[in-house]
Amino acid sequence: MTPSPPRPPGAFKRWWLSFIQRRLNPLTLRMAHSGRGPFSLVRHVGRKSGRTFETPLILADSRDGIVAELTYGTGVNWYRNVVAGGGEVLHRGRWYRILAVEPLAVADGLRAFGPLKGLVLRVLRRREFRLLRVEPENPPADAAR
C-alpha cells in the first residue's frame, strides 16, 4: 500500500469552511432570522459578484458597538466584504448598519463575550477581535431580503 500524497497546506481548512457553508450555515441562518439561539447575522455585498450574502456569527455587545471574534482570520469573505463596502447586522432581533470596523484589543474582546465564552475563547487562543461600529436601522435597508 503506497501512502497518499501530502495535502497542500490549508486543504483541511478549505474543506472545513466549505462544509460549514453548505451544512451548518443554513441551520444557523434560520436561527439568526428567528431570534432564537446565540446567532447574529451579517448581511454584506460581494466585492466581485455584487451579490448579497448573509453570514451567521456569534457576536457580543460592547459599549462602543458590536464585537466579532475572527475565528478564521481576516481572509474570510464576510469580513473582507464588510471592510470593503459596509453591511448590516441583525443582532438580538434588531438591525444595525455597520459604519466602521476597527481592531479591538484582545482583553477588550474577551471581556465583551463575558466570563464563560471568554474562557472558551482563551482556551482556544483566539486573539483576533474587531469592533463593529453600528447605528440602529429601522427598518433594514431592504426588509424583503
C-alpha positions in Angstrom: 0.0 0.0 0.0 1.5 3.3 -1.0 1.0 6.3 1.2 -1.3 9.0 -0.1 0.5 12.2 -1.2 0.6 15.0 1.3 -2.2 17.5 1.1 -1.3 21.1 0.3 -1.3 23.5 3.3 -4.8 24.7 4.1 -6.6 21.9 2.4 -8.4 20.9 5.6 -9.3 24.5 6.4 -10.8 25.0 2.9 -12.8 21.7 3.3 -14.0 22.7 6.8 -15.1 26.2 5.6 -16.9 24.6 2.7 -18.6 22.1 4.9 -19.8 24.8 7.3 -21.1 26.9 4.5 -23.1 24.0 2.9 -24.3 22.2 6.1 -24.2 24.3 9.2 -24.9 27.8 7.8 -28.4 27.1 6.6 -29.4 26.0 10.1 -27.7 28.9 11.9 -29.2 31.4 9.4 -32.7 30.2 10.3 -31.9 30.6 14.0 -30.4 34.1 13.5 -33.5 35.2 11.5 -35.9 33.8 14.1 -34.0 35.4 17.0 -33.5 32.0 18.7 -30.1 30.8 19.8 -26.8 32.7 20.1 -26.5 33.6 16.4 -26.5 37.0 14.8 -26.4 37.7 11.1 -24.1 39.8 9.0 -25.5 40.9 5.6 -22.9 42.0 3.1 -22.4 42.5 -0.6 -19.8 40.5 -2.5 -16.8 42.6 -3.7 -16.7 40.9 -7.1 -20.1 39.4 -7.6 -22.2 42.2 -6.3 -24.5 39.6 -4.7 -25.9 40.0 -1.3 -24.9 37.3 1.3 -25.9 36.5 4.8 -23.4 35.0 7.3 -24.3 33.7 10.7 -21.9 34.7 13.6 -21.8 34.7 17.3 -21.3 38.4 18.3 -21.1 40.2 21.6 -22.4 43.6 22.8 -19.9 46.4 23.7 -20.5 49.9 24.9 -19.0 51.1 21.6 -20.7 48.7 19.2 -20.7 45.0 18.5 -17.7 42.7 18.9 -16.8 40.0 16.4 -14.2 37.3 17.0 -12.5 36.4 13.8 -12.3 32.6 14.2 -11.0 32.0 10.7 -8.9 35.2 10.4 -9.3 38.3 8.2 -9.3 36.4 4.9 -13.0 35.2 5.2 -15.4 36.7 2.7 -17.8 38.3 5.1 -15.1 40.3 6.8 -13.4 41.4 3.6 -16.8 42.4 2.1 -17.8 44.4 5.2 -14.4 46.2 5.3 -14.7 47.0 1.6 -18.3 48.0 1.4 -20.1 48.0 4.8 -23.1 45.9 5.6 -25.8 45.3 8.1 -26.1 43.2 11.3 -29.2 41.5 12.8 -28.2 41.3 16.4 -30.6 40.3 19.2 -33.6 40.8 17.0 -32.6 44.3 15.8 -31.0 45.6 12.6 -27.9 47.8 12.6 -25.9 49.5 9.8 -22.2 48.9 10.1 -20.4 52.2 10.0 -16.8 51.1 10.6 -14.7 48.1 11.5 -11.8 48.6 14.0 -9.2 46.3 15.5 -10.0 45.6 19.2 -7.5 44.7 21.9 -7.7 41.0 23.0 -8.6 41.8 26.6 -11.5 44.0 25.5 -12.7 41.4 23.0 -12.6 38.6 25.6 -14.4 40.9 28.2 -17.2 41.6 25.7 -18.0 37.9 25.4 -18.4 37.5 29.2 -16.8 35.1 31.6 -17.9 31.7 30.1 -17.5 32.5 26.4 -14.4 34.5 27.2 -12.8 31.4 29.0 -13.6 29.2 25.9 -12.0 31.8 23.6 -8.9 32.0 25.9 -8.6 28.2 25.9 -8.9 28.2 22.1 -6.3 31.0 22.0 -8.5 33.4 20.0 -6.8 36.7 19.6 -8.4 38.4 16.6 -11.3 40.7 17.6 -13.0 43.5 15.7 -15.3 46.2 16.9 -18.2 46.9 14.5 -19.3 50.5 15.0 -23.0 50.5 14.2 -26.1 52.6 14.2 -29.7 51.3 14.6 -31.5 50.7 11.3 -35.3 50.6 11.5 -36.4 49.1 9.2 -33.4 47.5 7.5 -32.4 48.8 4.1 -34.3 46.0 2.3 -36.6 44.2 4.7 -37.7 41.9 1.8 -34.4 40.2 1.5 
